[in-house]
Amino acid sequence: MESVLERGDKGVFDVTVDGRRVFSKHEAGRFPEEAEILALLPR
């Protein structure tokens, strides 16, 4: 699995896996915890 950082603007922080957004800072109102993101990744 490969990760890529894409520059956003206006405080956008989304985590996308295989073209599907799995976390949105805007929707959650906070940054994710590392373990939270790892749990969302396919195994």
Rosetta blueprint (number, residue, H / E / L):
1 M L
2 E L
3 S L
4 V L
5 L L
6 E L
7 R L
8 G L
9 D L
10 K L
11 G L
12 V L
13 F L
14 D E
15 V E
16 T E
17 V E
18 D L
19 G L
20 R E
21 R E
22 V E
23 F E
24 S E
25 K H
26 H H
27 E H
28 A H
29 G L
30 R L
31 F L
32 P L
33 E L
34 E H
35 A H
36 E H
37 I H
38 L H
39 A H
40 L H
41 L L
42 P L
43 R L
